[in-house]
């Protein structure tokens, strides 16, 4: 089909794909030839129909999308006979074909397929080639790929323009729509998340894109912005510890600016399309490290101002937030897995209140901008609201009030989300931990592998029981002032080790996604109890738990970014191995030395693991890999 410039639409689209980053563009005459091309590919492949009219930015966004290895362009255009319609949930394509139930969009005629999914793409091409189709071949190919169960993420077009055309009139209308959009301005607006929290949306994202564009102009990358945000947060933490109204107000301002930069690093990555697994991992880890360093500053500031339990509140806030994050991560995995399951298998538990809660949540999320929508997003106490609460309370009052406010809101949010998620999870009944390496994400060590397996009670029941022993010891130690309870440490350890009895059992219960969080709670409480019983300085206990949280966030960040286990994971000894060493130190009367030594060891292992994972091993892989990554081919 000729365009307004005289070239054919296929030729123009091929040139656009080259500008979008494709290393090589080849045309396939039919699906059998496409299958052969895919079979010879050594890198991600982009498959595109020849009827797509779109901004080059749309193609570049699809080619560089970080959401997953395989991504499909999804449009909101009206359905057209012969073309594939799409049903998606949580950003995943769960059904595609001529008439899927409850279609949420239409296939945009282009998809990027990751290396691991290339065999499925070749099989889908061969399967689609043997079937008569009424529409474009690429639609039949996409429907066949989806039918094979390939995990495909949907890339929606916002602000920019993309349409599939079938005649000259449609082409003329699409080209007119393209001309009416400022592509660069739209890309800058697209750098802001479509859905964010209330504080971020109205108090940060209204002006942060200007900082994003300035950073892009001076050549500052997302990692550099992340490091700047860390420096701002560290400076704020120091000022919170110093105390005094000028220091507290200045620290609050720096905390706000640091959070703005934390938003800018993601916006800059989206605006410049500079994504990497390292950048995503670093952003996740930096967010947590910054927050907990701020808690340390608040704890020191409260203690310095004369409140005896300032560090204790900081430890409590860090522990609460980490356990919350563990549940957030695993509930997200649960929801994603449920979206991929056929509807007949989700809700096998019988619907009821869980079904109604799920429907109500869907309605609220769809009502973007309403009071109920913002209440739902705010009540869960997201990071923007946490930063805002800390900045306001510390500037207007003091670090003690700030810590208490964080703990109170955090506890209420945890109770709210925990109750609702438990009800919804029982309705979905998806065995999430059966889909991953449960041993890795439980953080089991060598001792757990030697413990017997107790199956009837289930791994979650055992993990919860395990956390009760350290909790009881901690309460008793606090009430007794810490002394005279040294010989109760082995008893609490034995109770804690109960959590290891479920390691070998199937983690397929509706609530077993809570197991990692329960084990984290048990280990943290045990370490804190050892510190209290042993009379260890609170700041040292805080430091040890902080190192543990870095290790556990590393595991969850790798889960979310689909990375392998840390290279030195086995050297971290497992939750039970670390707890045994602390118990021995407490019995020997050297709890402080034990916490300091083990914490230093774990920090060294963590740093070494990071260097190996992100510097040494990628460098070795680059030296031995001689075949260049190839682009894709419109076909």
C-alpha positions as CSV (number, residue, x, y, z in Angstrom):
1,X,0.0,0.0,0.0
2,X,1.6,3.3,-1.0
3,X,2.0,6.0,1.6
4,X,1.7,9.8,1.3
5,X,5.5,9.9,0.5
6,X,5.2,7.4,-2.3
7,X,7.0,4.5,-0.6
8,X,5.1,1.4,0.3
9,X,3.9,1.0,3.9
10,X,6.0,-2.2,4.3
11,X,9.2,-0.3,3.2
12,X,8.5,2.6,5.6
13,X,7.8,0.2,8.5
14,X,11.0,-1.6,7.8
15,X,12.9,1.7,8.0
16,X,11.1,2.5,11.2
17,X,12.1,-0.8,12.8
18,X,15.7,-0.1,12.0
19,X,15.5,3.4,13.6
20,X,13.8,1.6,16.6
21,X,16.9,-0.5,17.1
22,X,16.5,-3.7,15.0
23,X,19.9,-4.9,13.9
24,X,18.5,-6.7,10.8
25,X,15.2,-6.5,9.1
26,X,14.0,-9.3,6.8
27,X,10.7,-10.0,5.1
28,X,9.1,-13.5,5.3
29,X,6.9,-14.5,2.4
30,X,4.9,-16.9,4.6
31,X,4.8,-18.4,8.0
32,X,6.9,-21.4,7.0
33,X,9.7,-19.1,6.0
34,X,9.2,-17.1,9.2
35,X,9.6,-20.4,11.2
36,X,12.9,-21.0,9.4
37,X,14.1,-17.4,10.2
38,X,13.2,-17.8,13.8
39,X,15.0,-21.2,14.0
40,X,18.2,-19.5,12.9
41,X,17.9,-16.5,15.3
42,X,20.3,-16.1,18.2
43,X,18.6,-13.1,19.9
44,X,15.2,-11.6,20.5
45,X,13.0,-11.5,17.4
46,X,10.4,-8.9,16.4
47,X,7.6,-10.0,14.2
48,X,5.4,-7.4,12.6
49,X,2.7,-7.3,10.1
50,X,2.9,-4.9,7.1
51,X,-0.3,-3.0,7.9
52,X,0.9,-1.1,11.0
53,X,1.0,2.7,11.0
54,X,2.7,4.0,14.2
55,X,5.1,6.5,15.6
56,X,8.7,5.2,15.6
57,X,8.6,5.7,19.4
58,X,5.8,3.1,19.7
59,X,8.1,0.6,17.9
60,X,11.1,1.5,20.0
61,X,9.0,1.2,23.2
62,X,7.9,-2.3,22.2
63,X,11.4,-3.3,21.2
64,X,12.9,-2.1,24.5
65,X,10.0,-2.9,26.9
66,X,11.4,-4.2,30.3
67,X,8.3,-5.9,31.5
68,X,9.3,-9.3,30.1
69,X,11.1,-11.2,27.3
70,X,8.0,-11.5,25.1
71,X,5.7,-8.5,24.6
72,X,2.8,-7.8,22.2
73,X,1.5,-4.5,21.0
74,X,-2.1,-4.1,22.1
75,X,-4.5,-1.4,20.8
76,X,-7.9,-0.1,21.8
77,X,-9.1,0.1,18.2
78,X,-12.5,-1.5,17.4
79,X,-12.4,-5.2,16.6
80,X,-12.0,-6.1,12.9
81,X,-13.1,-9.5,11.6
82,X,-10.1,-11.7,11.0
83,X,-7.8,-9.9,13.4
84,X,-6.9,-11.2,16.9
85,X,-8.7,-9.7,19.9
86,X,-6.9,-9.8,23.2
87,X,-8.0,-10.4,26.8
88,X,-5.4,-9.3,29.4
89,X,-5.1,-9.4,33.1
90,X,-2.4,-7.6,35.2
91,X,-0.6,-6.7,32.0
92,X,-0.5,-10.3,30.7
93,X,-2.1,-11.6,27.6
94,X,-4.2,-14.5,28.8
95,X,-6.2,-15.2,25.6
96,X,-6.0,-14.1,22.0
97,X,-8.1,-15.1,19.0
98,X,-11.1,-14.0,16.8
99,X,-13.5,-14.0,19.7
100,X,-12.0,-14.2,23.2
101,X,-14.4,-13.7,26.1
102,X,-14.3,-10.2,27.6
103,X,-11.8,-8.8,25.2
104,X,-9.8,-5.8,26.5
105,X,-8.1,-4.8,23.3
106,X,-7.0,-5.9,19.8
107,X,-3.6,-7.2,18.7
108,X,-1.5,-4.4,17.2
109,X,0.2,-6.6,14.6
110,X,3.7,-6.6,16.3
111,X,5.4,-8.5,19.0
112,X,8.8,-9.0,20.4
113,X,9.7,-12.5,21.4
114,X,12.5,-13.3,23.8
115,X,15.2,-15.9,23.1
116,X,13.7,-18.5,25.5
117,X,10.3,-18.3,23.7
118,X,11.7,-18.6,20.1
119,X,11.1,-22.4,20.0
120,X,7.4,-21.7,20.9
121,X,7.3,-19.0,18.2
122,X,8.6,-21.3,15.6
123,X,6.1,-24.0,16.6
124,X,3.3,-21.4,16.5
125,X,4.3,-20.3,13.0
126,X,4.3,-23.9,11.8
127,X,0.9,-24.6,13.5
128,X,-0.6,-21.3,12.1
129,X,0.7,-22.1,8.6
130,X,-1.4,-25.3,8.5
131,X,-4.6,-23.5,9.3
132,X,-6.7,-21.4,6.9
133,X,-7.1,-17.9,8.3
134,X,-9.4,-15.1,7.2
135,X,-7.1,-12.2,8.3
136,X,-3.4,-11.3,8.4
137,X,-1.0,-14.2,9.0
138,X,0.6,-12.4,12.0
139,X,-2.8,-12.5,13.9
140,X,-3.0,-16.3,13.4
141,X,0.6,-16.6,14.5
142,X,-0.1,-14.6,17.7
143,X,-3.2,-16.6,18.6
144,X,-1.2,-19.8,18.1
145,X,1.6,-18.5,20.3
146,X,-0.8,-17.6,23.0
147,X,-2.5,-20.9,22.8
148,X,0.8,-22.6,23.5
149,X,0.8,-20.9,26.9
150,X,3.7,-18.5,26.2
151,X,3.8,-15.8,28.9
152,X,3.3,-12.6,26.9
153,X,3.0,-9.1,28.3
154,X,0.8,-6.4,26.8
155,X,2.3,-3.1,25.6
156,X,-0.5,-0.5,25.5
157,X,-0.2,2.6,23.4
158,X,-0.8,5.9,25.3
159,X,-0.5,9.4,24.0
160,X,1.3,8.2,20.8
161,X,-0.5,6.8,17.8
162,X,-0.6,3.3,16.4
163,X,-3.3,1.8,14.1
164,X,-3.6,-1.1,11.7
165,X,-4.9,0.0,8.3
166,X,-6.7,-1.9,5.6
167,X,-7.3,0.6,2.9
168,X,-6.2,4.1,1.6
169,X,-8.8,5.9,3.7
170,X,-7.6,4.2,6.9
171,X,-4.0,5.0,6.0
172,X,-4.8,8.7,5.4
173,X,-6.6,8.9,8.8
174,X,-3.8,7.2,10.6
175,X,-1.1,9.4,9.1
176,X,-3.2,12.5,10.0
177,X,-3.4,11.3,13.6
178,X,0.4,10.7,13.7
179,X,1.1,14.2,12.4
180,X,-1.1,15.7,15.1
181,X,1.1,14.4,18.0
182,X,4.4,15.9,19.2
183,X,6.3,12.6,19.6
184,X,9.1,13.9,21.9
185,X,6.6,15.7,24.2
186,X,4.5,12.6,24.4
187,X,7.5,10.4,25.2
188,X,8.4,12.7,28.1
189,X,4.8,12.5,29.5
190,X,5.0,8.7,29.0
191,X,8.0,8.5,31.2
192,X,5.7,9.1,34.2
193,X,3.9,6.0,35.4
194,X,0.3,5.7,34.2
195,X,-0.9,4.8,37.7
196,X,1.0,6.0,40.8
197,X,0.3,6.8,44.3
198,X,-1.5,10.0,45.4
199,X,1.5,11.9,46.8
200,X,3.8,11.0,43.8
201,X,1.1,11.8,41.3
202,X,0.2,15.3,42.6
203,X,3.4,16.4,44.5
204,X,6.2,14.9,42.4
205,X,5.2,13.9,38.9
206,X,3.7,17.3,38.2
207,X,7.3,18.7,37.8
208,X,9.7,15.8,37.9
209,X,9.6,15.3,34.1
210,X,11.4,18.7,33.7
211,X,14.2,17.3,35.8
212,X,14.1,14.1,33.7
213,X,14.5,16.1,30.5
214,X,17.3,18.1,31.9
215,X,19.1,15.0,33.1
216,X,18.8,13.5,29.6
217,X,20.2,16.6,28.0
218,X,23.3,16.6,30.2
219,X,23.9,12.9,29.7
220,X,23.1,11.8,33.2
221,X,21.9,8.1,33.3
222,X,19.4,6.4,35.5
223,X,22.1,4.9,37.7
224,X,23.7,8.3,38.3
225,X,20.3,9.7,39.4
226,X,19.8,6.7,41.7
227,X,23.1,7.4,43.4
228,X,22.2,11.1,43.8
229,X,18.9,10.1,45.4
230,X,20.9,7.9,47.9
231,X,23.2,10.8,48.8
232,X,20.1,13.0,49.5
233,X,18.6,10.3,51.7
234,X,21.9,9.8,53.6
235,X,22.2,13.5,54.1
236,X,18.6,13.7,55.4
237,X,19.3,10.8,57.8
238,X,22.4,12.5,59.2
239,X,20.4,15.7,59.8
240,X,17.6,13.8,61.5
241,X,20.3,12.4,63.8
242,X,21.8,15.8,64.5
243,X,18.5,17.2,65.6
244,X,17.4,20.8,66.1
245,X,14.7,22.5,64.1
246,X,16.9,23.9,61.2
247,X,18.5,20.5,60.7
248,X,15.1,18.6,60.9
249,X,13.5,21.0,58.4
250,X,16.5,20.8,56.0
251,X,16.5,17.0,56.3
252,X,12.8,16.9,55.4
253,X,13.4,19.0,52.3
254,X,16.3,16.8,51.3
255,X,14.2,13.7,51.9
256,X,11.5,15.1,49.5
257,X,14.1,16.0,46.9
258,X,15.7,12.6,47.2
259,X,12.3,10.9,46.7
260,X,11.8,13.1,43.6
261,X,15.1,11.9,42.2
262,X,14.0,8.3,43.0
263,X,11.1,8.9,40.7
264,X,13.3,10.6,38.1
265,X,15.6,7.6,37.7
266,X,12.7,5.5,36.5
267,X,11.3,8.3,34.4
268,X,14.7,8.8,32.8
269,X,15.1,5.1,32.0
270,X,11.7,5.2,30.3
271,X,12.4,8.4,28.5
272,X,15.8,7.4,27.2
273,X,14.9,3.7,26.9
274,X,18.0,2.7,28.9
275,X,16.9,-0.4,30.7
276,X,19.0,-3.1,32.3
277,X,18.7,-5.9,34.8
278,X,21.4,-4.2,36.9
279,X,19.6,-0.9,36.9
280,X,16.3,-2.5,38.0
281,X,18.0,-4.4,40.7
282,X,20.0,-1.4,41.9
283,X,16.8,0.8,42.0
284,X,15.0,-1.8,44.2
285,X,17.9,-2.3,46.6
286,X,18.6,1.5,46.8
287,X,15.0,2.2,47.7
288,X,15.1,-0.1,50.7
289,X,18.6,0.9,51.8
290,X,17.6,4.6,51.7
291,X,14.5,4.1,53.7
292,X,16.2,2.1,56.4
293,X,19.1,4.5,56.7
294,X,16.5,7.2,57.3
295,X,15.0,5.0,60.0
296,X,18.5,4.8,61.5
297,X,18.8,8.6,61.5
298,X,15.4,8.9,63.2
299,X,16.3,6.3,65.7
300,X,19.6,8.0,66.6
301,X,17.9,11.4,66.7
302,X,15.1,10.2,69.0
303,X,17.7,8.5,71.3
304,X,19.9,11.6,71.2
305,X,17.0,13.7,72.2
306,X,16.5,11.6,75.4
307,X,14.0,9.0,74.4
308,X,15.3,5.6,75.6
309,X,13.7,3.5,72.9
310,X,14.5,5.4,69.8
311,X,16.6,2.6,68.3
312,X,14.0,0.1,69.3
313,X,11.3,2.0,67.3
314,X,13.6,2.1,64.3
315,X,14.2,-1.6,64.5
316,X,10.5,-2.3,64.8
317,X,9.8,0.0,61.8
318,X,12.4,-1.7,59.6
319,X,11.2,-5.2,60.6
320,X,7.6,-4.4,60.0
321,X,8.3,-2.8,56.6
322,X,10.5,-5.7,55.5
323,X,7.9,-8.4,56.4
324,X,5.3,-6.3,54.6
325,X,7.4,-6.1,51.5
326,X,7.9,-9.9,51.6
327,X,4.1,-10.3,51.5
328,X,3.7,-7.7,48.8
329,X,6.2,-9.5,46.6
330,X,4.7,-12.9,47.0
331,X,1.1,-11.7,46.7
332,X,2.1,-10.0,43.4
333,X,3.5,-13.3,42.2
334,X,0.3,-15.0,43.3
335,X,-1.9,-12.6,41.4
336,X,0.2,-12.9,38.3
337,X,0.1,-16.7,38.4
338,X,-3.7,-16.6,39.0
339,X,-4.1,-14.4,35.9
340,X,-2.4,-17.0,33.8
341,X,-4.6,-19.8,35.0
342,X,-7.8,-20.8,33.2
343,X,-10.8,-19.2,35.0
344,X,-12.1,-22.7,35.8
345,X,-9.1,-23.4,38.0
346,X,-9.1,-20.1,39.8
347,X,-11.7,-19.9,42.5
348,X,-11.8,-23.7,43.1
349,X,-12.1,-22.8,46.7
350,X,-15.7,-21.7,46.1
351,X,-15.8,-17.9,45.5
352,X,-17.9,-16.3,48.2
353,X,-16.5,-13.3,49.9
354,X,-13.1,-13.6,48.1
355,X,-14.9,-13.5,44.8
356,X,-16.8,-10.4,45.8
357,X,-13.7,-8.7,47.2
358,X,-11.9,-9.4,43.9
359,X,-14.8,-7.9,41.9
360,X,-14.9,-4.9,44.2
361,X,-11.2,-4.3,43.9
362,X,-11.4,-4.5,40.1
363,X,-14.2,-1.9,40.0
364,X,-12.3,0.5,42.3
365,X,-9.1,0.2,40.2
366,X,-11.0,0.8,37.0
367,X,-12.5,4.0,38.5
368,X,-9.3,6.0,38.1
369,X,-9.2,9.3,40.0
370,X,-12.2,8.7,42.2
371,X,-12.1,9.1,45.9
372,X,-12.4,5.4,46.5
373,X,-9.5,4.8,44.0
374,X,-7.2,7.2,45.8
375,X,-8.2,5.9,49.3
376,X,-7.4,2.4,48.2
377,X,-4.0,3.4,46.9
378,X,-3.2,5.6,49.9
379,X,-4.4,3.4,52.8
380,X,-1.8,0.7,52.0
381,X,0.9,3.2,52.9
382,X,3.1,3.1,49.7
383,X,6.6,4.6,49.6
384,X,5.5,8.1,48.5
385,X,3.2,8.4,51.4
386,X,5.9,7.0,53.8
387,X,8.4,9.6,52.6
388,X,5.7,12.4,52.9
389,X,4.7,11.3,56.4
390,X,8.3,11.2,57.6
391,X,9.2,14.6,56.1
392,X,6.1,16.3,57.5
393,X,6.2,14.8,61.0
394,X,10.0,15.3,61.5
395,X,9.8,18.9,60.2
396,X,6.8,19.8,62.3
397,X,7.6,17.7,65.4
398,X,10.6,15.4,66.0
399,X,12.1,12.0,65.0
400,X,10.2,10.2,67.8
401,X,6.8,11.4,66.4
402,X,7.9,10.4,63.0
403,X,8.8,6.8,64.0
404,X,5.6,6.4,65.9
405,X,3.6,7.7,63.0
406,X,5.3,5.3,60.6
407,X,4.8,2.3,62.9
408,X,1.1,3.1,63.5
409,X,0.2,3.6,59.9
410,X,2.4,0.7,58.8
411,X,0.7,-1.6,61.3
412,X,-2.8,-0.6,60.2
413,X,-1.9,-0.9,56.5
414,X,-0.4,-4.4,57.2
415,X,-3.6,-5.5,59.0
416,X,-5.8,-4.1,56.2
417,X,-3.9,-5.6,53.3
418,X,-3.2,-8.9,55.1
419,X,-6.8,-9.5,55.9
420,X,-8.1,-8.7,52.4
421,X,-5.3,-10.5,50.6
422,X,-5.9,-13.6,52.7
423,X,-9.5,-13.7,51.8
424,X,-8.8,-13.2,48.1
425,X,-6.0,-15.7,48.1
426,X,-8.2,-18.4,49.6
427,X,-10.6,-17.7,46.7
428,X,-7.9,-17.8,44.0
429,X,-6.2,-20.9,45.5
430,X,-3.0,-20.8,43.4
431,X,0.0,-22.8,44.6
432,X,2.5,-20.0,44.0
433,X,5.6,-21.5,45.7
434,X,5.2,-24.6,43.6
435,X,6.2,-22.5,40.6
436,X,9.6,-21.4,41.9
437,X,12.6,-22.7,43.9
438,X,10.9,-22.8,47.3
439,X,14.2,-23.7,49.0
440,X,15.9,-20.6,47.6
441,X,13.1,-18.2,48.4
442,X,12.5,-19.7,51.9
443,X,16.3,-19.0,52.3
444,X,16.8,-22.5,53.7
445,X,20.3,-23.5,54.6
446,X,22.0,-26.9,54.9
447,X,20.6,-27.7,58.3
448,X,17.0,-27.6,57.1
449,X,17.7,-30.2,54.5
450,X,18.6,-32.6,57.3
451,X,15.5,-32.0,59.3
452,X,12.6,-34.4,59.0
453,X,9.5,-33.4,57.1
454,X,6.2,-32.9,58.9
455,X,3.5,-32.9,56.3
456,X,0.0,-32.8,57.9
457,X,0.5,-29.4,59.5
458,X,1.6,-27.6,56.3
459,X,4.6,-25.3,55.8
460,X,2.7,-22.1,56.7
461,X,1.5,-23.4,60.0
462,X,5.0,-24.5,60.9
463,X,6.5,-21.2,59.8
464,X,4.0,-19.2,62.0
465,X,4.7,-21.5,64.9
466,X,8.4,-21.0,64.4
467,X,8.0,-17.2,64.7
468,X,6.1,-17.5,68.0
469,X,9.1,-18.8,69.9
470,X,11.4,-15.8,69.2
471,X,8.4,-13.5,69.7
472,X,7.7,-14.9,73.2
473,X,11.4,-14.7,74.1
474,X,11.6,-11.1,72.9
475,X,8.5,-10.1,75.0
476,X,9.9,-11.8,78.0
477,X,13.3,-10.2,77.6
478,X,11.7,-6.7,77.3
479,X,9.6,-7.2,80.3
480,X,12.5,-8.6,82.4
481,X,14.9,-5.9,81.2
482,X,17.0,-8.3,79.1
483,X,18.8,-10.2,81.9
484,X,18.6,-13.7,83.2
485,X,17.0,-15.3,80.1
486,X,20.2,-16.5,78.4
487,X,19.3,-20.2,78.8
488,X,15.9,-19.6,77.3
489,X,17.6,-18.8,74.0
490,X,18.0,-22.5,73.1
491,X,14.3,-23.1,73.7
492,X,13.4,-20.3,71.4
493,X,15.8,-21.7,68.8
494,X,14.2,-25.1,69.0
495,X,10.8,-23.5,68.4
496,X,12.3,-21.5,65.5
497,X,13.7,-24.6,63.9
498,X,10.1,-25.9,63.7
499,X,9.8,-23.8,60.6
500,X,12.3,-26.1,58.9
501,X,10.1,-29.1,59.3
502,X,7.9,-28.0,56.4
503,X,10.7,-27.3,53.9
504,X,10.3,-30.6,52.1
505,X,6.5,-30.5,52.0
506,X,4.6,-29.2,49.0
507,X,3.9,-25.5,49.3
508,X,0.6,-25.6,47.5
509,X,-1.8,-24.3,50.0
510,X,-3.9,-21.1,49.3
511,X,-1.9,-19.1,51.9
512,X,1.5,-20.7,51.5
513,X,2.7,-17.5,49.7
514,X,3.0,-16.2,53.3
515,X,5.7,-18.7,54.2
516,X,8.8,-16.6,53.3
517,X,7.4,-13.6,55.2
518,X,6.7,-15.7,58.3
519,X,10.2,-17.1,58.2
520,X,11.7,-13.6,57.8
521,X,9.7,-12.5,60.8
522,X,10.9,-15.5,62.9
523,X,14.6,-14.9,62.0
524,X,14.4,-11.1,62.7
525,X,12.6,-11.6,66.0
526,X,15.1,-14.2,67.1
527,X,18.1,-11.9,66.3
528,X,16.5,-9.0,68.1
529,X,15.7,-11.2,71.1
530,X,19.3,-12.4,71.2
531,X,20.4,-8.8,71.2
532,X,18.1,-7.8,74.0
533,X,19.0,-10.9,76.2
534,X,22.7,-10.3,75.6
535,X,22.5,-6.6,76.4
536,X,23.8,-5.7,72.9
537,X,23.7,-2.0,71.9
538,X,20.5,-1.3,69.9
539,X,22.4,0.3,67.1
540,X,24.3,-3.0,66.6
541,X,21.1,-5.0,66.5
542,X,19.7,-2.5,63.9
543,X,22.8,-3.0,61.8
544,X,22.6,-6.7,61.9
545,X,18.9,-6.8,60.9
546,X,19.7,-4.2,58.1
547,X,22.2,-6.6,56.6
548,X,19.7,-9.4,56.8
549,X,17.1,-7.3,55.0
550,X,19.6,-6.5,52.2
551,X,20.1,-10.2,51.7
552,X,16.4,-10.9,51.6
553,X,15.6,-8.0,49.3
554,X,18.3,-9.3,47.0
555,X,16.3,-12.6,46.7
556,X,13.0,-10.9,46.1
557,X,14.5,-8.4,43.6
558,X,15.9,-11.3,41.7
559,X,12.5,-13.0,41.7
560,X,10.8,-9.8,40.4
561,X,13.5,-9.3,37.8
562,X,13.6,-13.0,36.8
563,X,17.3,-13.3,37.8
564,X,19.1,-16.4,39.0
565,X,20.1,-17.0,42.6
566,X,23.0,-14.9,44.0
567,X,26.3,-16.6,43.2
568,X,27.3,-17.0,46.8
569,X,23.9,-17.8,48.2
570,X,24.9,-21.1,49.9
571,X,27.6,-19.1,51.9
572,X,24.8,-17.1,53.6
573,X,24.1,-20.3,55.8
574,X,20.3,-20.1,55.6
575,X,18.0,-18.6,58.2
576,X,18.4,-21.5,60.5
577,X,22.2,-21.7,60.2
578,X,22.5,-18.0,61.1
579,X,20.1,-18.4,64.0
580,X,22.1,-21.4,65.4
581,X,25.3,-19.3,65.4
582,X,23.6,-16.5,67.2
583,X,22.2,-18.8,69.8
584,X,25.6,-20.3,70.4
585,X,27.0,-16.8,70.8
586,X,24.3,-15.8,73.3
587,X,24.8,-19.0,75.4
588,X,28.6,-18.2,75.5
589,X,27.8,-14.7,76.7
590,X,29.2,-13.0,73.6
591,X,26.0,-12.0,71.8
592,X,27.4,-8.7,70.8
593,X,30.5,-10.2,69.2
594,X,28.3,-12.8,67.5
595,X,26.0,-10.2,66.0
596,X,28.9,-8.0,64.9
597,X,31.0,-10.9,63.4
598,X,28.1,-12.6,61.6
599,X,26.7,-9.3,60.3
600,X,30.1,-8.3,58.9
601,X,30.5,-11.8,57.3
602,X,27.1,-11.5,55.7
603,X,27.8,-8.0,54.4
604,X,31.1,-9.2,52.9
605,X,29.3,-12.2,51.2
606,X,26.6,-9.8,50.0
607,X,29.0,-7.4,48.4
608,X,31.1,-10.2,46.9
609,X,28.0,-11.7,45.5
610,X,26.9,-8.4,43.9
611,X,30.4,-8.0,42.3
612,X,30.3,-11.5,41.0
613,X,26.7,-11.3,39.7
614,X,26.9,-7.9,38.0
615,X,30.6,-7.4,37.1
616,X,32.7,-10.6,36.9
617,X,30.3,-13.1,35.5
618,X,28.8,-10.8,32.8
619,X,32.4,-9.9,31.7
620,X,33.3,-13.5,31.3
621,X,30.1,-14.2,29.4
622,X,30.8,-11.3,27.1
623,X,34.3,-12.7,26.3
624,X,33.1,-16.1,25.3
625,X,30.0,-15.0,23.4
626,X,31.0,-14.2,19.9
627,X,27.6,-14.3,18.1
628,X,26.0,-10.8,18.0
629,X,22.4,-10.4,19.1
630,X,20.2,-9.9,16.1
631,X,17.1,-7.8,15.8
632,X,13.8,-8.9,14.3
633,X,12.1,-9.1,11.0
634,X,8.7,-7.8,9.8
635,X,7.1,-10.8,8.3
